Amino acid sequence: MSAVHGADAETYNPWSVVNVVFTHLADAGLHPVLGETGDPGPPARALLLSLGIQPAAEGNREIVREIRAHLAEIRAAILEER
């Protein structure tokens, strides 16, 4: 997710942002509940949008890049063994 669109926009895991908000509310003595029943995704998305953050399915792009690089290493290792 990103508040700024573009190739160099900083991204975040949306659940990290939700966690920060909920931690802050709990520290203030409140008892936040997200999606009281069922899937918390839609209420979490609404929370992020209200903060001006556009959720993105890929989450943190740096983590996605690291995962893809690691998978490429695994594929290369497997293909070399054949």
C-alpha positions as CSV (number, residue, x, y, z in Angstrom):
1,M,0.0,0.0,0.0
2,S,1.2,3.5,-0.6
3,A,0.1,7.0,0.1
4,V,2.0,8.1,-3.0
5,H,1.7,6.3,-6.3
6,G,4.7,5.6,-8.6
7,A,7.6,3.3,-9.0
8,D,9.5,4.7,-6.0
9,A,6.5,5.1,-3.7
10,E,7.1,3.6,-0.2
11,T,5.0,0.6,0.6
12,Y,3.9,-1.0,3.8
13,N,2.3,-4.2,4.9
14,P,-1.3,-3.0,5.5
15,W,-1.6,-5.2,8.6
16,S,1.4,-3.3,10.1
17,V,-0.5,0.0,9.8
18,V,-3.6,-1.6,11.3
19,N,-1.5,-3.0,14.1
20,V,0.0,0.5,14.9
21,V,-3.5,2.1,15.0
22,F,-4.9,-0.7,17.2
23,T,-1.9,-0.6,19.5
24,H,-2.2,3.2,19.9
25,L,-6.0,2.8,20.7
26,A,-5.4,0.0,23.2
27,D,-2.6,2.1,24.9
28,A,-5.2,4.9,25.3
29,G,-7.5,2.4,27.2
30,L,-9.8,1.7,24.3
31,H,-10.8,-1.8,23.1
32,P,-10.8,-1.6,19.3
33,V,-12.5,-4.4,17.3
34,L,-12.1,-4.9,13.6
35,G,-14.6,-7.0,11.8
36,E,-16.4,-8.1,14.9
37,T,-17.5,-11.2,13.0
38,G,-16.0,-12.6,9.9
39,D,-13.4,-11.2,7.6
40,P,-11.5,-8.2,9.0
41,G,-10.3,-7.3,5.5
42,P,-13.0,-4.8,4.5
43,P,-13.0,-2.8,7.7
44,A,-9.1,-2.8,7.6
45,R,-9.3,-1.4,4.1
46,A,-11.8,1.2,5.2
47,L,-9.5,2.2,8.0
48,L,-6.5,2.5,5.7
49,L,-8.4,4.5,3.2
50,S,-9.6,6.9,5.9
51,L,-6.0,7.5,6.8
52,G,-5.3,8.4,3.1
53,I,-3.4,5.1,2.5
54,Q,-4.2,3.1,-0.6
55,P,-4.0,-0.6,0.2
56,A,-2.1,-2.7,-2.3
57,A,-2.4,-6.5,-2.5
58,E,1.4,-6.9,-2.8
59,G,2.1,-5.2,0.6
60,N,5.7,-4.2,1.1
61,R,7.5,-4.2,-2.3
62,E,10.9,-4.7,-0.7
63,I,9.7,-7.9,1.0
64,V,8.2,-9.1,-2.3
65,R,11.5,-8.4,-4.1
66,E,13.4,-10.4,-1.4
67,I,11.0,-13.3,-1.7
68,R,11.3,-13.4,-5.5
69,A,15.1,-13.3,-5.3
70,H,15.1,-16.1,-2.8
71,L,12.7,-18.2,-5.0
72,A,15.0,-17.5,-8.0
73,E,18.0,-18.8,-6.0
74,I,16.0,-22.0,-5.0
75,R,15.0,-22.6,-8.6
76,A,18.6,-22.1,-9.8
77,A,19.9,-24.6,-7.2
78,I,17.3,-27.2,-8.1
79,L,17.9,-26.8,-11.8
80,E,21.6,-27.1,-11.3
81,E,21.2,-30.4,-9.5
82,R,19.4,-32.0,-12.5
